[in-house]
Amino acid sequence: MDNILYILGSVGAVSLISFAGVLTLSFREERLARIVFMFVAVATGALLGDAFLHLIPEAYEKIKNPETISLLIILGMLVFFVLEKVLRWHHHHDDMSHESDREDPKYLGRLILISDGLHNLIDGVVIAVSYFISVEIGLATTLAVILHEIPQEIGDFGVLIHSGYRPRQALWFNFLSAATSLAGAILVIALGSFPEYILDWVIPFAAGIFIYIASSDLVPELHRSSGKKFGTVFKELLGICVGILVMYALLFLE
């Protein structure tokens, strides 16, 4: 029962992060860019720290075959790679034709909402499974997801406004998209009576997803923002280290 309360509370907090987009209305663009890039750096470290310090070590305790763990990590990376490819194909096809944009300027906004909804659905599954492992790993995973979601939700809100949504509409639709994490969590709770090895397999699979997001989505974003400025690179490295250290500190809660 305690696990269920932790799970619902965590996915509720993750869903509320969708309202972080309102910050774009109160900050100047330059100041907002500085804040967001530090969140991206910390989120990179948090995702990598959660994967390598929490999820993968736990997988080695649950699954005795190291090759199985490696394959499940790779599978998590490949599944998210394919998911992003499918969504990008639709977006690029629209960019080439420009027909949908002329007929409906909110097309890109809907694409963002769908992709974010699928992403949050997976986040809900990962958070719920993490709490079934232990409260400490559940908290670490929730924190990693939240740190990743803050810059993403700010960016998504900006895209929705650019696509023609009014601020109130953008906040509401962004929240509904984020709330799919609750559906993912409820799915895991409902399937909690399934064989334990199925949940065990989700651990390295989730680690693969986190590694992919950090290395494929967040690190390239940091490269684009830093350029050749050494000071910015140092700040990004510091942010990544902070994210990793937070994940390391959570080990002592166990």
N, C-alpha and C positions, 0 to 999 in steps of 0.2 A: 504494500500500500504506500509506504514511504517513497519507494522508487517512482511510482506513478505520479505522486505529488511533485517530486523533483522534476520529472520529465515534463509535466504540463506547465510547471512554473518556468522552466527553461525555454521551452518553445514559445511560451507566451512572451517572454522577454525578447527573444529573437524576433518575433513578429512586430513588437513595438519599435524595434530599431528602424523599421521602415519609415518612421516619422522623422528620422534624422535628416531627411531631405529638406525639411523646412529651414535648415541652417543656410541653405543656398539663398534664402530670401533676406537674411539679416547680415551676411558677410559680403564684403567686397570680393570680387573674383580673385584677385591676387592673394589676399589673405586666406580665402577658402582653399586655394590650390596648395598653399603651404601646409595647411592643417590636414588636408586629405592625403598628401603624399607621405606624411609621417604616419597616418593611420595605415596606409598601404604597407609601409615598412614594418610596423609592429605586427600587422596581420600576417605578413610573410613569415616572420619569426615564430609567431604563435602557431600557425598551421604546421610548419616544419617541426617545431618543438613538440606539438601534440602527437604528430605522426611518429617521430623517432624516439621520443622519451616516454610516451604513454601507450599508444596503440600497438606499435610493433613489438615492444617488450612484452606486452600483455598477450599478443598473438603467440609468441614463443612459449608462453606458459600454458596456453589453451590447446595449441596445435603442435604435435610432436614432430611433424615432418617439415623441415625448413624449406624444402622445395615447394611444398603446398603454399606456405606463407608467401614466398616470393612470387609465385604464379598469381595468387589472389591480389597482391599489391599491384602487379602489372595489369591484371584484369580491371582493377578499379581505375587505373590511369587510362586504359584503352576505352573503357565504357564512357568516361567523361569526355575523352577526346572525340569519340563518335558523336556524342550528344551535342557538343559544341559545333562540330562540322555540319551536322544536319541543320542546326539553327542558322549558321553562317551561310549555308547554301541558299536558304530561303531569302536571307537578307541581301546577299550578293546578286541573286537573280533579280530581285526588285531594283537594286541599284543600276543594273545593266539596262533594264527596260524602262525604268522611271514611270511606268504606266500607273502602278499602284499608288505611288506618291502623289501623282497628279489627281487621281480619283479620290484618294483618301489619305490626307496628310498624317493621320494617326496610325498608319500602318506600322511604322518603326516603333511607336510606343507600344502597340499590341505585341510586337515581337519581343520587346524587352520584358513585358509583363509575363508572357508565356515562358520565356527562358528562365526568368527569375523564379517563376512558380515551380518549375521542374527542379531548379537548383535548391529551393527551400524545402521542397518535398524530400529530397535526398538528405538535406541537413537535418530534418526532423527524424528521419530513420536513424541517421548516425548518432544523433544526440540520445535518442531512446535506447539504442543498443548499448551505448557507452554507460548509461546509468544501470543497465542490467549487469554490466561487468562490475562496476563499483561506483560509489558516489564521487570519489576523487577523480576518476577518469571522466565521469559524466560532467563534472564541473569544469575540468580542463577543456573538454571538447566544446562545451557551451561557450566558454570564454573565447576560444579560438574562432568559433563561428561568428560570435558577436563582433570581434575585432575585424573579421573579414567583411562582415555585412555593412558596417558603418560607411566605409568609402564606397562600397558598391551601391548602397541605397541612395547616397547623396548623388552619385553619378546617374542612377536610374531616374531619380526625380528630375534632374536637369534634362534628361532626354525626353521625358514625358511632357515637360513644359515646352521644350523645343518642338515637340510633335503636335502641339496645339491644345493640350489639356490645360484647364484652369488649375491654379494651385490646389484648391480644395479637391478637385477631381483627381489630380495626380497623387495627392497624399492618400486618398481613399483607395484608389485602384492599386497603389503600391502596397498598401497594408493588406488588401485581399490577396495579392500575389505572395506576400510574405507569410500569410496565415496558412498556406499549404503545408508549412512545416508541422502544423498541428495534425494534419491528415496523415503525414508520414509517421509521426509519433504514435498516433492512435492505431495505425496499422501494425506497428511493432508490438504495442501492448496487446492487441487482439490476437496476435500470433505468438504470444509469449509461451504458450503451451507446446509449441513446435519443438522438435528435437534440438537440444542445446548446441549441437555442432553447427547448425545453420546460423545461429547467432554468433558463434565463434568465428565462422568464416567471414562475417560482415566486418570484423575488427580490422584485418589487413586490407580488405577491400576499401574500407573507409580511409585507411592510411594512404592508400594509393590515390584516392580522390584528393585528399588534402595536399599531397606532394605535387600532384598535377596542377592544382589551382595555384599553389604558391610559385611553382617554377614556370608554368606556362602562361598564367594570367597576370600575376602580381609582379614578378621580377621584370618582365618586359616593360610593364608600366613604370617601374622605377628607373629603368634605363632611359625611357623617353623623357622623364621629368628631370633627371640629373644632368644630362649632357656631359660636358667636360669640367664641371665645377667640382673641385675636390671637396670643398666644404659641404656641398649637398650630398656627395657620396658618403662622407663621414657621418652625416646626420642619418642617412638611410641605413648605414651599417649599424649605427647605434640603435636605431629603431628595431631592426631585425634582432639584435642581441637582447633588447628589452623583452621582445615577444618570446624569445627562447628562454630567457631567465624566468619569466613569469610561469611558463610551463614547467620549468625545473622546480621552482618553488612549490608548485602544487603537488609535487611528489611527496612532500613532507606532511601533507594532509592525510595521507593514507594510514 
